[in-house]
Amino acid sequence: FTSHKSPKSSSTHVIQKSMHKNECSNMMETKQINQNRTNCKKTNTFIRAPIQNVTDVCKNGKETLVNKEIMRKSLGEFDITVCKVEGEGKFPKCKYKGEKKKAKIIIKCTDVSLPVHFHDEADYEDYVSTIVH
């Protein structure tokens, strides 16, 4: 997956454990979400699901037009953790607070049905994500 601002490999975004909502600051640092930035990213959403479940959205999701691009919306909800920067976010020591939710996701896929970009949760507007496995 890539974010709206900078491309990142899927290995950067996949972890082998569940994520507690209090782990946002640590996960954002571990995954280097704020790398190559000059400020704290305001919001980042982690999808807590096996990569295969996210990839399946490319094959089975509902086609959705977003900003003149064809994307796929999941038919079912995913467990997600939305991490929001606390206060004004004192870069580079960014602190985040998390909230666990369930939501449908919207992703962009390649021609061979692989996810390449997470647009947002279907119920929210401008979150960008990484995958948590």
C-alpha positions in Angstrom: 0.0 0.0 0.0 1.0 3.6 -0.4 -0.2 6.6 1.4 -1.6 9.8 -0.2 1.8 11.5 0.4 4.5 8.9 0.0 4.8 5.4 -1.4 5.7 2.7 1.1 6.0 -1.1 0.6 3.4 -3.4 2.0 6.1 -5.0 4.3 6.3 -1.7 6.0 2.6 -1.8 6.8 2.2 -5.4 7.9 2.8 -6.6 11.5 2.3 -10.0 12.9 0.2 -9.1 16.0 -3.0 -7.4 17.0 -2.8 -3.7 17.9 -4.2 -2.1 21.0 -5.5 1.4 20.7 -2.8 2.6 23.2 -0.1 1.5 20.8 -0.6 4.2 18.2 2.5 6.3 19.0 4.7 3.3 19.1 3.3 1.8 15.9 3.6 5.1 14.0 7.2 5.3 15.0 7.9 1.6 14.3 6.3 1.9 10.8 8.1 5.2 10.2 4.8 6.8 9.2 6.3 10.3 9.8 9.5 9.6 8.0 10.4 12.2 5.3 7.8 14.6 6.8 8.3 18.0 8.5 5.2 17.7 10.7 3.2 15.0 12.5 0.7 13.2 10.3 -2.7 14.1 11.8 -4.4 10.8 11.3 -3.4 7.3 10.3 -5.6 4.2 10.1 -4.3 0.7 10.7 -6.4 -2.2 9.3 -6.2 -5.1 11.7 -6.6 -8.0 9.3 -4.6 -10.6 7.4 -3.2 -9.2 4.1 -5.3 -11.8 2.2 -8.5 -10.3 3.6 -7.5 -6.9 2.3 -6.4 -8.3 -1.0 -9.8 -10.0 -1.4 -11.4 -6.6 -1.4 -9.7 -6.1 -4.8 -11.5 -9.2 -6.2 -14.8 -9.0 -4.4 -15.3 -5.4 -3.4 -17.8 -3.0 -4.9 -16.4 -0.8 -7.6 -16.5 2.8 -6.4 -15.4 6.0 -8.1 -13.3 8.3 -6.0 -11.7 11.5 -7.4 -12.2 10.1 -10.9 -10.3 6.9 -10.0 -11.8 3.4 -9.7 -11.4 1.9 -6.3 -12.9 -1.0 -4.4 -15.1 -0.8 -1.3 -15.2 -3.8 1.0 -18.5 -5.6 1.4 -17.9 -6.2 5.0 -16.4 -4.3 7.9 -12.8 -4.5 9.0 -11.4 -4.0 12.5 -9.4 -0.8 12.3 -7.5 1.4 14.7 -7.6 5.1 13.9 -4.6 7.0 15.3 -4.9 10.8 15.7 -2.1 13.1 16.8 -2.6 14.5 20.2 -2.6 18.3 20.6 -0.6 20.2 18.1 1.8 17.3 17.6 5.3 18.4 18.5 7.3 17.1 15.6 9.4 14.9 15.6 8.1 13.6 18.9 4.6 13.0 17.7 2.2 11.4 20.2 -1.0 9.6 19.1 -4.2 8.5 20.7 -6.1 5.6 19.1 -9.7 4.5 18.7 -10.8 1.0 17.7 -13.6 0.8 15.2 -15.3 -1.4 12.6 -15.7 0.1 9.1 -15.8 -0.8 5.5 -12.6 0.2 3.7 -11.9 1.8 0.2 -8.8 0.8 -1.6 -7.2 1.2 -5.0 -6.0 -2.0 -6.7 -3.6 -2.9 -9.5 -4.7 -4.6 -12.7 -3.8 -8.0 -11.1 -6.0 -7.4 -8.1 -3.4 -6.4 -5.5 -4.0 -3.5 -3.1 -1.8 -0.5 -3.8 -3.5 2.4 -2.0 -5.8 2.7 1.0 -8.2 5.7 0.4 -10.2 5.7 3.6 -12.8 4.1 5.7 -16.1 4.2 4.0 -17.7 5.9 7.0 -15.0 8.6 7.5 -13.4 11.1 5.1 -9.6 11.7 5.0 -7.8 8.9 6.8 -4.9 7.1 5.2 -4.0 3.6 6.3 -1.5 0.9 6.8 -2.2 -2.8 7.2 -1.8 -4.5 10.5 -1.8 -8.3 10.3 
